[in-house]
Amino acid sequence: METLSVAKSLLIALWVAGVMSRWLLGGASLTLRFSPLMTGLVVGIVMGRVADAMIVTASLQLIYMGVFSPGGSMPSEPAVAAAIAVPVALLGNLTPEASIAIAVPVGFLGSYLYQFRFFLNTFIGKKTDVAIDKMDEKAIKRSIITYPTIASFVLFVPLIFVALYFGAPVIADVVAKLEGTVFLHILDVVGGGLAAIGIATTIYVIGRKDYLLFFLLAYFLSVILKDMNVNMLVYAILGTIISILAVGNKNQAKEDKEVKTETSSERELTFEEEDDF
């Protein structure tokens, strides 16, 4: 069974720590945390199998499409899930559906790990209080940026490294030995069902009445243009054009309404002035 080298495991662990610490790209790293796509891409580059990694990651993305965090921890950590599930899938040549069933429990464990990071930050927060009392600007920056980042790397790098270097090959080997059995079939079925739940969650979260028309339009466009082998770039261009038209029409309607309101107000004032005479 193929295994991950020390260097590969360490690179992936460093990436996860960077994402979870919000050190990468500042606030933009939150997007990396919510979506497994970039983590899957990094894993594919490190393992030299970008195409296979993105196939697996695309399936993982389906179950996390509706996952977001208004603040604090999430019920599952997509970046952590992808960092473990994608290598396992590539090492064991698993189907994307089977990798989903592996990613879900890993993501749950990742959420507990993120909560433990909050616990560590409570001790660092005491340094912030002291720095504020002393009005030490440099100490404040260290306590809210440098120290939490270091704590996050100290927490995530060793654990993710151990999970990848020692755990991923073992899991992949066990699952590979179960190929053709009922258990692997169950993983495929469960994985497919979780993907459907993710799509349903997304539609429930953003499925406002004024947006449902766009869902229907996208569906029928994909059906109509299926035989033309239209790629994703064309769909993106079409979506951008439709969005610009929709937003433009909405703004124009709003402006027309404001003009009508102003006109009506002027007429009412005119009538009142005439009544005074």
C-alpha positions as CSV (number, residue, x, y, z in Angstrom):
1,M,0.0,0.0,0.0
2,E,1.3,3.4,-1.0
3,T,2.0,5.8,1.9
4,L,2.5,9.5,2.4
5,S,6.1,10.6,3.0
6,V,7.1,12.7,6.0
7,A,7.5,15.8,3.7
8,K,4.1,15.4,2.1
9,S,2.3,14.8,5.4
10,L,4.0,17.9,6.9
11,L,3.2,20.1,3.9
12,I,-0.5,19.2,4.1
13,A,-0.5,19.7,7.9
14,L,1.1,23.1,7.5
15,W,-1.6,24.1,5.0
16,V,-4.4,23.0,7.3
17,A,-2.8,24.9,10.3
18,G,-2.5,28.0,8.1
19,V,-6.2,27.8,7.1
20,M,-7.5,27.1,10.6
21,S,-5.3,29.8,12.2
22,R,-6.7,32.4,9.7
23,W,-3.1,33.3,9.0
24,L,-3.4,32.7,5.2
25,L,-4.8,35.8,3.4
26,G,-6.2,37.2,6.7
27,G,-10.0,37.1,6.7
28,A,-10.1,35.5,3.3
29,S,-8.9,32.3,4.9
30,L,-12.4,31.8,6.3
31,T,-13.5,30.9,2.8
32,L,-10.7,28.3,2.6
33,R,-11.9,26.9,5.9
34,F,-15.5,26.6,4.8
35,S,-14.7,25.0,1.4
36,P,-12.7,21.8,0.9
37,L,-11.9,22.7,-2.7
38,M,-8.6,24.6,-2.1
39,T,-7.5,22.0,0.5
40,G,-8.2,19.3,-2.0
41,L,-6.2,21.2,-4.7
42,V,-3.2,21.5,-2.3
43,V,-3.4,17.8,-1.5
44,G,-3.5,17.0,-5.2
45,I,-0.4,19.1,-5.9
46,V,1.5,17.6,-3.0
47,M,0.6,14.1,-4.0
48,G,1.1,14.7,-7.7
49,R,-2.5,13.7,-8.6
50,V,-4.4,16.9,-9.0
51,A,-7.1,15.6,-11.4
52,D,-7.9,12.6,-9.1
53,A,-7.9,14.9,-6.0
54,M,-10.3,17.4,-7.6
55,I,-12.7,14.6,-8.5
56,V,-12.9,13.5,-4.9
57,T,-13.0,17.1,-3.6
58,A,-15.8,18.0,-5.9
59,S,-17.9,15.3,-4.2
60,L,-16.9,16.6,-0.8
61,Q,-17.9,20.1,-1.7
62,L,-21.4,18.9,-2.3
63,I,-22.0,18.0,1.4
64,Y,-20.5,21.3,2.6
65,M,-22.2,23.7,0.2
66,G,-24.6,24.9,2.9
67,V,-22.0,25.0,5.7
68,F,-21.1,28.5,7.0
69,S,-20.2,30.0,10.3
70,P,-21.9,33.1,11.6
71,G,-19.2,33.1,14.3
72,G,-17.4,30.5,16.4
73,S,-17.1,26.9,15.6
74,M,-19.0,24.9,13.0
75,P,-20.5,21.4,13.4
76,S,-17.9,20.1,10.9
77,E,-14.6,21.4,9.6
78,P,-14.5,21.0,5.8
79,A,-10.8,21.8,5.5
80,V,-9.8,19.2,8.1
81,A,-12.1,16.6,6.5
82,A,-10.7,17.2,3.0
83,A,-7.1,17.0,4.3
84,I,-7.7,13.5,5.6
85,A,-10.3,12.1,3.3
86,V,-8.7,13.1,0.0
87,P,-5.3,11.4,0.7
88,V,-7.2,8.3,2.0
89,A,-9.2,8.2,-1.2
90,L,-6.1,8.6,-3.4
91,L,-4.1,6.0,-1.5
92,G,-6.9,3.4,-1.5
93,N,-8.3,4.3,-4.9
94,L,-11.7,4.8,-3.4
95,T,-14.7,6.2,-5.1
96,P,-15.7,9.8,-4.3
97,E,-18.9,8.5,-2.5
98,A,-16.8,6.4,-0.2
99,S,-14.5,9.3,0.6
100,I,-17.5,11.3,1.6
101,A,-18.4,8.7,4.3
102,I,-14.9,9.0,5.6
103,A,-14.8,12.8,5.5
104,V,-17.9,13.3,7.6
105,P,-16.6,11.8,10.9
106,V,-13.2,13.4,10.4
107,G,-14.9,16.8,9.9
108,F,-16.8,16.3,13.2
109,L,-13.5,15.5,15.0
110,G,-12.0,18.6,13.4
111,S,-14.8,20.8,15.0
112,Y,-13.8,19.6,18.5
113,L,-10.2,20.4,17.7
114,Y,-11.2,23.9,16.6
115,Q,-13.2,24.3,19.9
116,F,-10.0,23.3,21.8
117,R,-8.2,26.1,19.9
118,F,-10.7,28.5,21.5
119,F,-9.9,27.1,24.9
120,L,-6.2,27.8,24.3
121,N,-7.0,31.3,23.2
122,T,-8.6,32.1,26.5
123,F,-5.2,31.9,28.1
124,I,-3.7,34.1,25.4
125,G,-6.5,36.6,25.9
126,K,-5.2,37.3,29.4
127,K,-2.0,38.7,27.7
128,T,-4.2,41.0,25.7
129,D,-5.9,42.4,28.8
130,V,-2.4,43.1,30.3
131,A,-1.2,44.7,27.1
132,I,-4.3,46.9,26.9
133,D,-3.9,48.0,30.5
134,K,-0.3,49.0,29.7
135,M,-1.3,50.6,26.4
136,D,1.4,48.6,24.7
137,E,0.5,48.6,21.0
138,K,3.1,46.0,20.0
139,A,2.2,43.7,22.8
140,I,-1.5,43.9,21.8
141,K,-0.6,42.9,18.2
142,R,1.4,40.0,19.4
143,S,-1.4,38.8,21.7
144,I,-4.2,39.0,19.1
145,I,-2.2,37.9,16.0
146,T,1.2,36.3,16.7
147,Y,0.4,34.2,19.7
148,P,-2.9,32.7,18.5
149,T,-1.3,31.8,15.2
150,I,1.6,30.0,16.9
151,A,-0.9,28.2,19.2
152,S,-2.9,27.1,16.2
153,F,0.1,25.7,14.4
154,V,1.3,23.9,17.5
155,L,-2.1,22.4,17.9
156,F,-3.0,21.4,14.3
157,V,0.4,20.5,12.7
158,P,1.3,17.6,14.9
159,L,-2.2,16.1,15.0
160,I,-2.8,16.4,11.3
161,F,0.7,15.1,10.5
162,V,0.2,12.0,12.7
163,A,-3.3,11.4,11.2
164,L,-1.8,11.6,7.7
165,Y,1.5,9.8,8.1
166,F,0.2,7.0,10.3
167,G,-3.6,7.0,10.0
168,A,-4.3,7.7,6.3
169,P,-2.4,4.6,5.0
170,V,-4.0,2.3,7.6
171,I,-7.5,3.6,6.8
172,A,-6.9,3.3,3.0
173,D,-5.5,-0.2,3.4
174,V,-8.5,-1.4,5.5
175,V,-11.0,0.1,3.1
176,A,-9.2,-1.3,0.1
177,K,-9.4,-4.8,1.6
178,L,-13.2,-4.3,1.9
179,E,-13.6,-3.7,-1.8
180,G,-16.4,-5.7,-3.2
181,T,-18.0,-6.2,0.2
182,V,-21.3,-5.0,1.5
183,F,-19.5,-2.5,3.8
184,L,-18.0,-0.6,0.9
185,H,-21.4,-0.5,-0.8
186,I,-22.8,1.0,2.3
187,L,-20.2,3.7,2.2
188,D,-21.1,4.5,-1.4
189,V,-24.8,4.7,-0.6
190,V,-24.2,6.8,2.6
191,G,-21.8,9.1,0.7
192,G,-24.3,9.7,-2.1
193,G,-27.0,10.5,0.4
194,L,-24.9,13.0,2.2
195,A,-24.2,14.8,-1.0
196,A,-27.9,15.1,-1.7
197,I,-28.4,16.4,1.9
198,G,-25.7,19.1,1.2
199,I,-27.4,20.2,-1.9
200,A,-30.8,20.3,-0.1
201,T,-29.3,22.3,2.7
202,T,-27.9,24.9,0.3
203,I,-31.3,25.3,-1.4
204,Y,-33.0,25.6,2.0
205,V,-30.5,28.3,3.1
206,I,-30.4,30.4,0.0
207,G,-33.6,29.2,-1.6
208,R,-35.5,32.5,-1.3
209,K,-38.6,32.9,-3.5
210,D,-36.9,35.6,-5.6
211,Y,-33.9,33.4,-6.2
212,L,-35.7,30.1,-7.0
213,L,-36.2,31.3,-10.6
214,F,-32.4,31.3,-11.1
215,F,-32.2,27.7,-9.8
216,L,-34.8,26.6,-12.3
217,L,-33.1,28.6,-15.1
218,A,-29.7,27.0,-14.3
219,Y,-31.2,23.5,-14.3
220,F,-33.0,23.8,-17.6
221,L,-30.0,25.5,-19.2
222,S,-27.8,22.6,-18.2
223,V,-30.4,20.2,-19.7
224,I,-30.8,22.1,-22.9
225,L,-27.1,22.6,-23.5
226,K,-26.0,19.2,-22.4
227,D,-25.6,17.8,-25.9
228,M,-23.5,20.8,-26.9
229,N,-20.7,19.9,-24.3
230,V,-20.7,23.4,-22.9
231,N,-17.9,23.9,-20.4
232,M,-18.0,25.6,-17.0
233,L,-16.5,28.8,-18.4
234,V,-19.4,29.4,-20.7
235,Y,-21.9,28.7,-17.8
236,A,-19.9,31.2,-15.7
237,I,-20.2,33.9,-18.4
238,L,-23.9,33.2,-18.9
239,G,-24.5,33.4,-15.2
240,T,-22.6,36.7,-14.9
241,I,-24.6,38.3,-17.8
242,I,-27.9,37.1,-16.3
243,S,-26.8,38.4,-12.8
244,I,-25.9,41.9,-14.2
245,L,-29.2,42.1,-16.1
246,A,-31.2,41.1,-13.0
247,V,-29.4,43.5,-10.7
248,G,-29.7,46.3,-13.3
249,N,-33.4,45.8,-13.8
250,K,-33.9,45.6,-10.0
251,N,-32.0,48.9,-9.5
252,Q,-33.9,50.5,-12.4
253,A,-37.2,49.5,-10.9
254,K,-36.1,50.9,-7.5
255,E,-35.1,54.2,-9.1
256,D,-38.5,54.4,-11.0
257,K,-40.3,53.8,-7.8
258,E,-38.4,56.5,-6.0
259,V,-39.2,58.9,-8.9
260,K,-42.9,58.1,-8.8
261,T,-42.9,58.6,-5.0
262,E,-41.2,62.0,-5.4
263,T,-43.6,63.0,-8.1
264,S,-46.6,62.0,-6.0
265,S,-45.3,64.0,-3.1
266,E,-44.9,67.1,-5.3
267,R,-48.4,66.7,-6.6
268,E,-49.8,66.4,-3.1
269,L,-47.9,69.6,-2.1
270,T,-49.2,71.4,-5.1
271,F,-52.8,70.4,-4.3
272,E,-52.4,71.6,-0.7
273,E,-51.0,74.9,-1.9
274,E,-54.0,75.4,-4.3
275,D,-56.4,74.5,-1.4
276,D,-54.8,77.2,0.7
277,F,-55.7,79.8,-1.9
